[in-house]
Amino acid sequence: MPLEEFMFPNETVGFSTEPTIEYAGDAGFQLFITDQRLILFARRGLILKRDHIISVRLPDILEIAYREKGVFKKGILSVQTKEKMTTFKGSTETVKEVAKILQNYLETRKLKEEKPVTSVQVNVQSPSFQKEVITKEVVMMPCGYCKSLMPQTSAFCPNCGARRTG
């Protein structure tokens, strides 16, 4: 596959679409979500082939917005990074699935960034104060595909993007 020439060492694809994604008015892109990036890929030309690639690093994604538009309903996904806004269109089922995977990735990343509160120290010299312990526990389970650990509440693996099994 020509896309492999553009992938990083040890980068693995967790999700891909058929070449039906539209970007900047140009249709025929295939969308891939790897463990490191969101990639739009199209091979153009009849005789002399040229590759058209748009790549967004997953850690650079700040937020996403999904909406539907038109009489025949097209899904539109906007991906906001620190530097730019990338918008692409496609069938509602396909684009909605991509939005779910990216939303799950963002939620999982947010959970990793938050440090759980394990205990709160209270001054026990005053009788009106009681010692309070707050415990936040996240149960982790292995992904059925890549075996990396993911929160049990996640619908998709944050590493490979595959749907949770079991």
C-alpha positions as CSV (number, residue, x, y, z in Angstrom):
1,M,0.0,0.0,0.0
2,P,1.5,3.4,-0.9
3,L,0.5,5.0,2.4
4,E,3.1,2.8,4.2
5,E,5.8,4.9,2.5
6,F,4.6,7.9,4.5
7,M,4.1,6.3,7.9
8,F,6.5,6.5,10.8
9,P,8.4,3.5,12.1
10,N,6.2,1.4,14.3
11,E,3.1,3.5,13.4
12,T,0.0,1.3,13.1
13,V,-3.4,2.0,11.5
14,G,-6.3,1.4,13.8
15,F,-9.1,2.7,11.6
16,S,-9.6,3.4,7.9
17,T,-12.4,4.4,5.5
18,E,-13.1,3.8,1.9
19,P,-11.9,6.7,-0.4
20,T,-15.1,8.7,0.0
21,I,-13.9,11.6,2.2
22,E,-14.0,15.1,0.8
23,Y,-11.4,17.7,1.9
24,A,-11.2,21.3,0.5
25,G,-13.7,20.5,-2.2
26,D,-11.6,17.5,-3.4
27,A,-13.3,14.1,-3.1
28,G,-11.8,10.6,-3.0
29,F,-9.6,10.8,0.1
30,Q,-9.2,7.7,2.3
31,L,-9.0,8.5,6.0
32,F,-6.8,6.6,8.4
33,I,-6.5,6.9,12.2
34,T,-3.2,5.6,13.4
35,D,-1.8,5.4,16.9
36,Q,-0.1,8.8,16.2
37,R,-2.0,10.7,13.5
38,L,-5.1,11.4,11.5
39,I,-4.2,10.9,7.9
40,L,-6.2,11.8,4.7
41,F,-4.6,10.0,1.7
42,A,-5.4,10.1,-2.0
43,R,-3.5,8.8,-5.0
44,R,-4.1,10.9,-8.1
45,G,-3.2,10.6,-11.8
46,L,-3.7,8.0,-14.5
47,I,-0.2,7.5,-15.7
48,L,2.0,9.6,-13.4
49,K,0.8,8.9,-9.9
50,R,1.1,11.5,-7.2
51,D,0.1,11.2,-3.6
52,H,-1.9,13.8,-1.7
53,I,-1.6,13.6,2.0
54,I,-3.0,15.6,4.9
55,S,-1.7,14.7,8.3
56,V,-2.8,15.9,11.8
57,R,-0.9,14.7,14.9
58,L,-3.3,13.3,17.5
59,P,-1.6,15.1,20.4
60,D,-2.1,18.4,18.6
61,I,-5.9,18.1,18.4
62,L,-7.6,20.5,20.8
63,E,-11.2,19.9,20.0
64,I,-13.5,18.4,17.3
65,A,-17.0,19.4,16.1
66,Y,-19.4,17.1,14.2
67,R,-22.5,18.3,12.4
68,E,-24.7,17.2,9.5
69,K,-25.8,19.3,6.6
70,G,-27.8,19.1,3.4
71,V,-31.0,17.4,2.2
72,F,-29.1,14.1,1.6
73,K,-27.2,14.5,5.0
74,K,-23.4,14.7,4.8
75,G,-21.4,14.4,7.9
76,I,-19.0,17.3,8.5
77,L,-16.1,17.0,11.0
78,S,-14.0,20.0,12.0
79,V,-10.7,19.2,13.8
80,Q,-9.1,22.2,15.6
81,T,-5.4,22.1,16.3
82,K,-3.1,24.7,17.8
83,E,-2.2,25.9,14.3
84,K,-5.2,25.3,12.0
85,M,-8.8,24.0,11.5
86,T,-9.2,21.0,9.2
87,T,-12.6,20.2,8.0
88,F,-13.7,17.2,5.9
89,K,-17.0,15.7,4.7
90,G,-18.4,12.3,4.0
91,S,-21.3,10.0,4.6
92,T,-22.9,10.5,8.0
93,E,-22.1,7.0,9.2
94,T,-18.4,7.2,8.3
95,V,-17.8,10.7,9.6
96,K,-19.8,10.1,12.8
97,E,-17.6,7.0,13.5
98,V,-14.4,9.0,13.0
99,A,-15.8,11.7,15.4
100,K,-16.5,9.1,18.0
101,I,-13.0,7.7,17.8
102,L,-11.5,11.1,18.1
103,Q,-13.8,12.2,20.9
104,N,-12.8,9.0,22.8
105,Y,-9.2,9.8,22.2
106,L,-9.6,13.3,23.6
107,E,-11.5,12.1,26.6
108,T,-8.9,9.4,27.3
109,R,-6.1,12.0,26.9
110,K,-7.9,14.3,29.4
111,L,-8.2,11.5,31.9
112,K,-4.4,10.8,31.6
113,E,-3.7,14.5,32.2
114,E,-5.9,14.7,35.3
115,K,-4.2,13.4,38.4
116,P,-6.6,11.6,40.6
117,V,-7.0,12.9,44.2
118,T,-6.1,10.1,46.5
119,S,-6.6,11.8,49.9
120,V,-7.3,15.2,51.4
121,Q,-5.6,16.1,54.7
122,V,-7.8,17.9,57.2
123,N,-6.7,19.5,60.5
124,V,-8.1,17.1,63.1
125,Q,-7.4,19.4,66.1
126,S,-10.8,21.0,65.8
127,P,-13.7,18.5,66.6
128,S,-15.8,19.9,63.8
129,F,-13.5,18.6,61.1
130,Q,-13.5,15.0,60.1
131,K,-10.8,13.2,58.0
132,E,-12.0,12.9,54.4
133,V,-10.6,10.4,52.0
134,I,-11.5,10.7,48.3
135,T,-10.5,7.8,46.0
136,K,-10.8,7.9,42.2
137,E,-10.2,4.6,40.6
138,V,-10.0,3.9,36.9
139,V,-10.2,0.2,35.9
140,M,-7.9,-0.5,33.0
141,M,-8.3,-3.4,30.5
142,P,-6.2,-4.6,27.6
143,C,-7.3,-3.8,24.0
144,G,-8.5,-6.8,22.1
145,Y,-6.3,-5.8,19.1
146,C,-3.1,-4.1,20.2
147,K,-3.1,-5.3,23.9
148,S,-2.4,-1.8,25.3
149,L,-4.2,-0.8,28.4
150,M,-7.3,1.4,28.1
151,P,-10.0,2.6,30.6
152,Q,-12.9,0.1,30.9
153,T,-15.4,2.9,30.2
154,S,-13.8,3.7,26.8
155,A,-15.6,2.6,23.6
156,F,-12.4,2.8,21.5
157,C,-8.7,2.1,22.2
158,P,-6.7,5.3,22.6
159,N,-3.7,3.6,21.1
160,C,-5.0,1.9,18.0
161,G,-8.5,3.4,17.7
162,A,-10.2,0.0,17.5
163,R,-13.7,-0.5,19.0
164,R,-13.6,-2.2,22.4
165,T,-14.3,-5.9,22.4
166,G,-16.1,-7.5,25.3
